[in-house]
Amino acid sequence: MGDRKRAYDDEGDQKFAKRDRRNEKVIKVLCPYYSAGAVIGKGGEAIKQIKEETGANIQVSKNNVRFPNTDERVISISGELEAMQKVIAFVQEKIRTDKVPPHVKNINTSQNDARKATCKIVVPDTSVGKIIGKAGANVNRLKDQFNVKIGTMKKEDAIEGLRERIVTVESENTQNVDDCVAEMVKDVYEDERGFMEYNVDYERFSSRGGDSRGDDRGSGGYRGYGGGDKYGGDRGGYKTERSGYGG
């Protein structure tokens, strides 16, 4: 499958390189490496269909490329707000209904179940403060309204030189997760300061702090599948955040 050799982009590499996305909003969602095939679909049909339905631009990182210090492939999305929300919901549905392939040996049932209950989005580091709100007001409201656990990657865990951070939302109620994430994406979309590059060479950052990436044979290890992972889980570290939003 083509996604093993390069990033999957529904428009093709040459056409993709010519597009000007400097003024487009970008959001990213993480996907376990073993579920990326379900997201892409046979011959790329699944991802092509959601692209046609939403008008969004979608790119899945190469098979061996993960977000730094995780075993998750990165799905970059650009387009209108509703399109971004629909694509993330599509990815989550694929993650939830996908089965761990038999050749993947380092993921047990409890880890997989915890991951299915969690959505992990990647947002600009400048937007984390808006999600959290002044003194944690917004994140607490989201947790109470949707009955979810929310974790934000702390500043000390952020990848040097990469102005992106992971936000996790977890609940056994998948609709609550989707609704909460949709509202977070709206916050990021409306954040005038929030900007992320659509194309990022994540391999450049992964090499700095030791490579924990697995592959489709199940090698390597991953240090955070559920919402209560190294990025803060329910605590999220938001009390220590400081930003222009007063968090």
C-alpha positions as CSV (number, residue, x, y, z in Angstrom):
1,M,0.0,0.0,0.0
2,G,1.3,3.5,-0.9
3,D,1.0,4.7,2.7
4,R,4.0,2.5,3.7
5,K,6.3,4.5,1.4
6,R,5.2,8.1,1.8
7,A,2.7,10.3,3.5
8,Y,-0.8,9.7,2.2
9,D,-2.2,12.8,0.6
10,D,-5.4,12.5,-1.3
11,E,-4.3,15.1,-3.9
12,G,-0.9,13.5,-4.7
13,D,2.5,14.9,-3.9
14,Q,3.1,17.2,-6.8
15,K,-0.3,18.9,-6.7
16,F,-0.1,19.0,-2.9
17,A,3.2,20.9,-3.0
18,K,1.8,23.7,-5.1
19,R,-1.1,24.5,-2.8
20,D,-0.9,27.6,-0.6
21,R,-2.2,26.7,2.8
22,R,-0.7,29.7,4.6
23,N,-4.1,31.2,5.4
24,E,-5.8,27.9,6.1
25,K,-6.6,26.6,9.6
26,V,-5.0,23.3,10.4
27,I,-5.9,20.7,13.1
28,K,-4.3,17.3,13.6
29,V,-5.5,14.1,15.2
30,L,-3.4,11.2,16.3
31,C,-4.1,7.6,15.2
32,P,-2.5,4.4,16.5
33,Y,-0.2,3.1,13.9
34,Y,-2.0,-0.2,13.6
35,S,-5.4,1.6,12.8
36,A,-4.1,3.9,10.1
37,G,-4.9,1.3,7.4
38,A,-8.6,1.4,8.4
39,V,-8.6,5.2,8.2
40,I,-7.0,5.2,4.7
41,G,-9.0,2.3,3.4
42,K,-8.2,-0.2,0.6
43,G,-6.6,1.7,-2.2
44,G,-7.2,5.0,-0.2
45,E,-11.0,4.8,-0.8
46,A,-12.1,5.6,2.8
47,I,-10.1,8.7,3.1
48,K,-10.9,9.8,-0.4
49,Q,-14.6,9.5,0.4
50,I,-14.5,11.6,3.6
51,K,-12.4,14.2,1.7
52,E,-15.1,14.4,-1.0
53,E,-17.9,14.6,1.6
54,T,-16.2,17.4,3.6
55,G,-14.0,19.2,1.1
56,A,-11.1,19.0,3.7
57,N,-7.5,18.4,2.8
58,I,-6.2,15.3,4.6
59,Q,-2.7,13.9,5.0
60,V,-1.6,10.8,7.0
61,S,2.0,10.7,8.0
62,K,4.3,8.0,6.6
63,N,4.0,4.5,8.0
64,N,7.2,4.8,10.1
65,V,6.6,8.4,11.1
66,R,5.0,9.1,14.5
67,F,4.3,12.1,16.6
68,P,7.4,12.5,18.8
69,N,7.5,10.2,21.9
70,T,4.4,8.3,20.8
71,D,3.5,5.4,18.6
72,E,0.8,7.4,16.8
73,R,0.7,8.5,13.2
74,V,-0.4,12.1,12.5
75,I,-3.4,13.0,10.5
76,S,-3.3,16.6,9.3
77,I,-6.5,18.3,8.3
78,S,-7.1,21.7,6.8
79,G,-10.4,23.3,5.7
80,E,-13.5,24.8,7.2
81,L,-14.5,24.2,10.8
82,E,-17.3,21.7,10.1
83,A,-15.1,19.8,7.7
84,M,-12.4,19.5,10.4
85,Q,-14.9,18.3,13.0
86,K,-16.4,15.7,10.6
87,V,-13.0,14.3,9.7
88,I,-11.9,13.9,13.3
89,A,-15.2,12.1,14.0
90,F,-14.5,9.9,11.0
91,V,-11.0,9.0,12.3
92,Q,-12.3,8.3,15.8
93,E,-15.0,5.9,14.4
94,K,-12.3,4.0,12.5
95,I,-10.2,3.7,15.6
96,R,-13.1,2.5,17.7
97,T,-14.2,-0.1,15.2
98,D,-10.8,-1.4,14.1
99,K,-9.3,-4.5,15.6
100,V,-5.6,-4.8,16.5
101,P,-4.0,-7.0,13.8
102,P,-2.7,-10.4,14.9
103,H,0.9,-9.4,14.1
104,V,0.8,-6.5,16.6
105,K,2.1,-8.0,19.8
106,N,2.8,-5.1,22.1
107,I,-0.8,-3.9,22.6
108,N,-3.1,-5.8,25.0
109,T,-6.8,-5.6,25.2
110,S,-7.0,-3.1,28.1
111,Q,-4.6,-0.8,26.3
112,N,-6.6,-0.9,23.1
113,D,-9.9,-0.4,24.9
114,A,-8.4,2.7,26.7
115,R,-7.2,4.1,23.4
116,K,-10.6,3.6,21.8
117,A,-12.2,5.6,24.6
118,T,-9.7,8.5,23.9
119,C,-9.4,11.2,21.3
120,K,-6.0,12.8,20.9
121,I,-5.9,16.1,18.9
122,V,-2.8,18.2,18.2
123,V,-3.2,21.9,18.6
124,P,-0.9,25.0,18.3
125,D,0.8,25.6,21.6
126,T,-0.6,29.1,21.6
127,S,-4.2,27.7,21.6
128,V,-3.7,25.6,24.7
129,G,-4.4,28.6,26.9
130,K,-7.7,29.2,25.2
131,I,-8.8,25.6,25.7
132,I,-7.9,25.8,29.3
133,G,-9.3,29.3,30.0
134,K,-8.6,31.7,32.8
135,A,-7.7,29.7,35.9
136,G,-8.9,26.6,34.2
137,A,-12.5,27.9,33.8
138,N,-13.0,26.6,30.2
139,V,-11.5,23.2,30.6
140,N,-13.5,22.7,33.8
141,R,-16.7,23.7,32.1
142,L,-16.0,21.2,29.3
143,K,-15.2,18.4,31.7
144,D,-18.5,19.1,33.6
145,Q,-20.6,19.6,30.6
146,F,-19.5,16.5,28.7
147,N,-18.5,14.3,31.7
148,V,-15.0,13.6,30.2
149,K,-11.4,13.6,31.4
150,I,-9.2,16.1,29.6
151,G,-5.4,16.1,29.5
152,T,-3.0,18.7,28.0
153,M,0.6,18.2,27.3
154,K,2.5,20.2,29.8
155,K,5.1,22.7,28.8
156,E,7.9,20.7,30.2
157,D,6.8,17.7,28.1
158,A,6.6,19.8,24.9
159,I,8.9,18.9,22.1
160,E,11.7,21.4,21.7
161,G,11.3,23.3,18.5
162,L,7.8,21.9,17.8
163,R,5.1,24.4,18.5
164,E,2.4,21.7,18.9
165,R,0.9,20.0,21.9
166,I,-1.4,17.1,22.4
167,V,-4.8,17.4,24.1
168,T,-6.6,14.2,25.1
169,V,-10.3,13.7,25.8
170,E,-11.5,10.5,27.4
171,S,-14.8,8.9,28.3
172,E,-16.6,5.6,28.0
173,N,-19.4,7.7,26.3
174,T,-18.0,8.1,22.8
175,Q,-20.6,10.7,21.8
176,N,-19.5,12.9,24.8
177,V,-15.9,12.6,23.6
178,D,-16.9,13.6,20.0
179,D,-19.0,16.6,21.2
180,C,-16.3,17.9,23.5
181,V,-13.6,17.6,20.8
182,A,-15.8,19.4,18.3
183,E,-16.1,22.3,20.7
184,M,-12.3,22.3,21.3
185,V,-11.7,22.3,17.6
186,K,-14.0,25.3,17.3
187,D,-12.0,27.1,20.0
188,V,-8.8,26.5,18.0
189,Y,-10.4,27.4,14.7
190,E,-11.5,30.8,16.1
191,D,-8.1,31.5,17.8
192,E,-6.5,34.2,15.7
193,R,-3.1,33.3,17.1
194,G,-3.4,29.6,16.5
195,F,-1.4,28.4,13.6
196,M,0.2,25.0,12.7
197,E,2.1,23.9,9.6
198,Y,0.3,21.3,7.5
199,N,3.6,19.6,6.6
200,V,5.9,18.8,9.5
201,D,9.0,16.6,9.4
202,Y,8.3,14.8,12.6
203,E,11.3,12.5,12.2
204,R,13.5,15.5,12.8
205,F,12.1,15.9,16.3
206,S,11.7,12.2,17.1
207,S,15.5,11.7,16.9
208,R,16.2,14.1,19.8
209,G,14.8,12.3,22.8
210,G,15.1,8.7,21.9
211,D,12.9,6.8,19.5
212,S,10.0,4.9,21.1
213,R,8.2,4.2,17.8
214,G,6.8,0.8,17.0
215,D,6.0,-0.5,13.6
216,D,3.4,-2.8,12.0
217,R,5.3,-5.8,13.4
218,G,4.7,-4.5,17.0
219,S,8.2,-3.6,17.9
220,G,9.0,-0.6,20.1
221,G,6.9,0.6,23.0
222,Y,4.4,3.4,23.6
223,R,4.2,5.2,26.8
224,G,0.7,6.6,26.8
225,Y,-2.5,5.0,25.3
226,G,-5.3,6.1,27.6
227,G,-6.4,9.6,28.7
228,G,-4.4,9.1,31.9
229,D,-1.1,9.0,30.1
230,K,2.1,11.0,30.4
231,Y,0.3,14.1,29.1
232,G,-1.6,14.6,32.3
233,G,-4.8,12.6,32.0
234,D,-7.6,14.2,34.1
235,R,-5.2,16.6,35.8
236,G,-3.8,18.0,32.6
237,G,-1.4,20.4,34.2
238,Y,-3.6,23.4,33.3
239,K,-3.2,25.1,36.7
240,T,0.4,25.9,35.7
241,E,-0.4,27.3,32.3
242,R,0.2,30.9,31.6
243,S,-0.9,32.6,28.4
244,G,-2.4,35.6,26.9
245,Y,-5.8,34.0,27.6
246,G,-5.2,34.3,31.4
247,G,-5.0,30.5,32.0
